[in-house]
Amino acid sequence: MSNPALGERSLKSFSFDSNLEGGHVMSINGTIIKTCFLGLFLALTFAYTWYLQLTGFADKVAILRTVGTIGGFVLALFICFGPKNRFLAITTPLYAMCEGLFLGSYSALANQYFPGVVSQAALGTIIAFFGMFILYKSKIVKCTDTFKMVIINSTFAIFVIYLLQFILGFFHITIPGIFSNSIVGIVFSIVVVAVASFNLILDFDFIEKFAGRIENHFEWYGGFALMVTIVWIYINMLTLLMKIQSRNS
C-alpha cells in the first residue's frame, strides 16, 4: 500500500466527464489552494493544543489528542473509501483539524523533552516537499510504473513492520533496534523519511493525471492526499530528530 488516498479501491469510484466546463473541473491551481486551506485548518488546531499543553491543561489535551487520533483515522477511511462527492469540502477540513489536534499535543511534548526539535522537523518537512516537487517537475525523478511499484512495496513493508510492532506490543515485545536511538534505529527512520518523501512524487502524479478530467470538488481530495503524506513525513522527521538528539544528550 502507498498513500491510502491513492489506492486502487479508493480511486475506482472516480468518474470522468469530458463535457465538464472549465469552471467546474479540477485544476492544479485549485488543488494547491485547497491544500493551503487544509494546512491552515491543521495549523489552527495544532496551535490550540500546543498552547494547552504548554499552559498545563494536560488532561484536556489528552482528550483532544484522543479525539484527533480516532477522528482523523475514521475520517481518513471515509474519505478514501466512501463516496467521492461534494461532502469532501466538509470531511477533508475536519480531517485536517483532527490531525492538528494530535500533532499539536504530540509536538509540544516532544519539544519539552528536546527543545527546538519541532521547528527542525517542520523545516525538514518543507525541504522534503519542495525538494520532491523540484525533482518531479524537472523530470529528474519520473513517476514510472517501476518507480511506483518500488515506492508502494517499500511503503507496504514499513506498514507491516509497524503493524507487527503494534501486535507484539500487547505481549511487551519490541522489535530489536529499529525503534530505539541506536544506529540501526536511526537508519530505519532515515529510510522511512525517504520513502514517505518519495510518496509525494506519487501525489504530484495523481494530481497532474486527474486535473482537467474530473469535477472540481476533487481538488479537496488531491489536497487530502498531499496532507496525508506531509503529516507522515513530519511525524517521521520528528521521530528521527528525537532519536538523534537523545543520543547526544
N, C-alpha and C positions, 0 to 999 in steps of 0.2 A: 504494500500500500504506500502511496505517496500522500500528498495533501489530500485529506478525505473529501474536500470540496471538488477535487478534480478526478475522482474515481469514476469508473465506467457506470456504475449504478446511479451515481449522483448526476452524471451528465446525460444519461439516456432520456431523461424527461425533457430535454431541451428541444424545442421545435424551431424550425427555420421558416422564415416567410420572406420571399423575395419581393413582396408587394408593400413592405413597410416603408413609410415615409421617413425622410431624413430626420425630422424632429422626434421620431418615436423609435429610433433604432439605437442599439448600444454603440457607444463610441469609446475610443481610448481616453480622450479628454474627460468625458463624462465619468468614466471609471476612476480616473485619477481624482476627480473632485469628490466622488463618493467615498473613496479610500481616505481622503483627508478628513471628511466628516466623521467617519468611523474612528479615525485617530483622535479627533477632538473629543468624541464621546468617551473613548477609553481614557484619555488624559484627565478628564474631569473627575471620573470616579477613582482613578489612580491617585490623584491629588487629595481627594477626600479621605480615603482610607490611610494614605500616607500620613496625613495630618492627624487623624485619630490615633494612629499607632504611636506617633511621636509625642502626643499630648496625654498619653496614659489611659486611653479608653480601650484597653486590650480586650475586654470581654465583648464590647460592641464590635470591635474589629474582627474577632473570631467568628461572630455570627455572620458578618458581611462577607468574610472570606469564604465561609461555607456556602452562602447564597451564591456568591460569584462562581465558585468552583462547580457546584451542581447545576446552577442555572446556565452557565456557559456550556457545559457538556451537553445538557438536554437541548439547548437552542442550536448548538452546532450539529447535532444529529438531525434535528428537524429541518434545518436549513439545507443540509446535504442530501437528505433522503426524502424530505417532504415535497409537496407541490411547489414548483417554481412559478410564483405569481407575484402580484403587486404587494403582498404582505412582506416581501423581502425588505421593503423600505422601513418596516417596523422591527422585524426579527433580527436583522443584521445590526442595527444600532443597539438593540437590547443585548445582543451577544457581546458587542464591544464594551458596553458598560459593565457587564458581568466580568469580563476579562480584566477590566480596570480595577474592580473591587478586589480580585485576587492578587493581581500584580502589585498594586499599591501597598497592601499589607505585607506581602512577601518581600518586596523590595525594601521597605522600611526596616524590617527585621534584619535583612542582610546587611543593610548599611550601618546598622547599630553595631554589628559584630565586625564588619570590615568597612570602615569609613571610606567613602569615595568609590566603592565598587559599582554602585548603581550608575553613576554618571559615566564610568568607564564602559560598562555593559551597553548603555544606551548609545554611546559614541561608536562602539564596535558594531552594533546592530545597524546604525546608519551607514557606516563604511561598507558593511557587507551588502546592504541593499543597493547602494549606488554603484558599488563595485560589480555586482552581478548585472545590474542594468547596463553598465558600460560594456561588459563582456557580451551581453546579449545583443545590444544594438549594433555593436561593431562587428558582430558575427565571429568574434574570436571563439566563443563557445556557441555551437549550433545545437538546437534542440532536435536532434535526430532521433530516430526510433531506438538506436543503440544507447544514446545518452539517456533517454527516458527510462529504458529498461534498467540501466545501471543505477540511476537515482532511485527508482521505485523499489528495486530489490534491496538497495542499501537502507532505505527508509524502513522497509518491512523488517529487515534484520534487526535494526535498532528497536523497533516496536516490540519484537519478540523478546529481546533482552529485557526491556523494561517490564513487559508483562510477566516474564519468568521471575524477575526480582520481586514484583508485586505479590505473586503467589508464594514464593519462598519466604517472604516477609511474615506470613502467617505462622511460619514454623521457626521464626527468628534466625533465618539463614540468609546470609548476604553473599552474592556472587563475588568471589575474591578479586580485589584490586580495582575494578573499573569504577566503583562508586566512592573510592577513597581519594585522598590527595596524593597518592603515590604517583610515580612516573606513568605507570600503566593507566591510572585513573585520569591523569591529565591528557594523555594521548587519546584516550577514548573520548573525552569531552571535545578535544580538538576535531576529531573525526565527526562527531555528531554536529558540531557547529558548521563544519564544511558541508556535510550532507544537507543540513537544513538550509544553508545559504544557496546551494545549487538547486534546491526546490523552487527558489524564486524564478529560475530560468523557465521551469515548467509553468509557473503562474503567468509570467510575461507572454509565453507562447499561447497559453489558453486565452488570455485577453485579446491578443492580436488575432487569433484564429476566429473568435466569435464576434469581434467588433464588426458592425455593419450587417450582421446576419440574424440577430435576434432582437427582441424588444428591449427598450432602454431600461426597464426596471432590473434587467440582469446586470446592469452596472453595479448595483449593490452586491450582487453575487460575486462579481470579479473583485470588488473591494474586500469582501469577506474572505475570499481565497488568499489574497495577499495578507490580510490581517492574521489569519491562522499561521502562516509561515513566519511572519515577522515576530509574532509572540513566541513561537517555538525557538527562533534564533535568539531572541533576547533572554529567554529563560536559560538556555544552554550556555550562552555567553556569560551570564551572571554566575552560573554554576562553575564554569571553567575558571573565571577570575577568583572566585572564592576558594577554589582548590589551590590555586597558585599562591594567593595571599596567606592562606593557612599554613603553607609550607615555610613562608618567610617570617611568620610571627613567632 
